[in-house]
Amino acid sequence: MTLTVQERLRASGLRVTAPRSTVLQVLDDATRNHEHLTTAQVAGKVRDRLGSVSLQAIYDVLEVLVVAGLARRIEPAGQPALFDGRVGDNHHHLVCRSCGRTTDVDCAVGAAPCLIPSATGGFVVDEAEVVFWGRCPKCQNENPTQVEREERTI
């Protein structure tokens, strides 16, 4: 049985408000479309549905959802923070070095944390965050590197 947005907010101990419900719905829609959204993109989609909502309100709602475990913040180096509605499964991400496209990839091995560090320093590890970097198929085709050009001629 799938819980509604409002039921998920309540189950996480959060008050149901229009901005929270709408932001969570936007993230759910993005997850179904395999998208990872910036704060500005979330704000645009929320405003399309609700009208005027401040950017600060969107930042605040996203933070509340991340802390509650209803959303995930991804911070690839050199890229704006992205928000992901796919939570609870400790998946990883592929990021294109050229265009920044980000996509989900399942854990490398088994269940969370799915990778074991060589030393824990006394920490109890419950999650591993991995970002794989490369070039997406579109960027490879539009502007191949020398190595990619050579591979095509072999």
C-alpha positions in Angstrom: 0.0 0.0 0.0 1.4 3.4 -1.0 0.9 6.3 1.3 -0.2 9.7 0.1 2.0 12.7 0.3 0.0 13.9 3.3 0.2 10.6 5.0 4.0 10.4 4.5 4.3 13.9 6.0 2.2 13.0 9.1 4.0 9.6 9.5 7.3 11.6 9.7 5.9 13.8 12.4 5.5 16.9 10.1 2.5 19.2 9.8 0.8 19.1 6.4 1.1 22.4 4.7 0.5 23.3 1.0 4.2 24.1 0.4 5.4 20.8 2.0 2.8 18.7 0.2 3.6 20.4 -3.1 7.4 20.2 -2.8 7.1 16.5 -1.9 4.8 15.9 -4.8 7.2 17.7 -7.2 10.0 15.4 -5.9 7.8 12.3 -6.4 7.1 13.4 -10.0 10.8 14.0 -10.6 11.7 10.6 -9.2 9.2 8.9 -11.6 10.9 10.9 -14.4 14.4 9.9 -13.2 15.2 13.6 -12.5 17.2 15.3 -9.8 16.2 18.9 -9.3 17.9 22.0 -8.1 16.2 24.3 -5.5 15.4 26.7 -8.4 13.8 23.9 -10.4 11.8 22.8 -7.4 10.7 26.4 -6.8 9.6 26.8 -10.4 7.5 23.7 -10.4 6.0 24.5 -7.0 5.1 28.0 -8.2 3.4 26.5 -11.3 1.1 24.7 -8.9 0.7 27.1 -6.0 1.4 30.5 -7.3 3.7 32.8 -5.3 6.1 31.0 -2.9 9.3 32.5 -1.8 12.6 30.8 -2.6 13.4 30.9 1.1 10.3 28.9 1.8 11.4 26.3 -0.8 14.8 26.1 0.9 13.2 25.6 4.3 10.8 22.9 3.1 13.6 21.0 1.3 15.7 21.1 4.5 12.8 19.8 6.6 12.1 17.0 4.1 15.8 16.0 4.0 16.0 15.9 7.8 12.8 13.9 8.0 14.1 11.4 5.5 11.5 12.2 2.9 14.1 13.7 0.4 17.8 13.4 -0.2 20.3 16.1 -1.0 23.0 15.3 -3.5 26.0 17.6 -3.7 28.2 16.6 -6.6 31.5 18.6 -6.6 31.3 21.8 -8.6 27.5 21.4 -9.2 24.5 23.0 -7.5 22.9 20.8 -4.8 20.2 18.5 -6.2 17.2 17.0 -4.5 16.1 13.4 -5.0 12.8 11.9 -3.9 14.1 8.4 -4.0 15.0 7.6 -0.4 15.5 4.6 1.9 17.4 2.4 -0.5 21.0 3.9 -0.3 21.3 4.1 -4.1 24.2 6.0 -5.8 24.5 8.5 -8.7 26.1 8.8 -12.1 27.0 12.4 -13.0 28.0 13.6 -16.5 31.1 15.8 -16.4 30.0 17.8 -19.4 26.3 18.6 -18.9 25.8 17.7 -15.2 23.0 15.1 -16.0 22.5 13.0 -12.9 21.0 9.6 -12.8 20.4 6.9 -10.2 22.4 3.7 -10.0 21.6 0.9 -7.6 24.1 -0.1 -4.8 27.3 -1.7 -5.9 26.8 -4.7 -3.5 23.8 -5.8 -1.5 21.9 -3.7 1.0 22.9 -0.5 2.8 25.6 0.6 3.4 26.6 -1.7 0.4 30.2 -0.7 0.7 32.5 -1.3 3.7 35.3 1.1 4.5 38.7 -0.4 5.3 38.6 1.3 8.8 35.6 2.8 10.6 37.4 4.8 13.4 34.7 3.6 15.7 31.8 4.8 13.5 28.8 2.7 12.9 28.4 3.0 9.2 24.8 3.0 7.9 25.1 4.6 4.5 27.6 4.9 1.7 27.4 7.8 -0.8 29.1 7.2 -4.1 29.2 9.5 -7.1 30.4 8.0 -10.4 31.7 10.6 -12.8 31.8 10.2 -16.6 30.1 11.5 -19.7 26.5 10.7 -20.6 25.7 9.1 -24.1 24.4 12.5 -25.5 27.6 14.3 -24.6 29.7 11.5 -25.9 27.9 11.7 -29.3 27.9 15.5 -29.5 31.5 16.2 -28.6 33.6 13.0 -28.4 37.0 13.1 -26.7 40.1 12.0 -28.5 39.9 8.6 -26.7 36.2 8.2 -27.7 37.1 9.1 -31.3 39.9 6.5 -31.3 37.6 3.8 -29.8 35.1 4.4 -32.6 37.7 3.8 -35.3 38.9 0.5 -33.8 
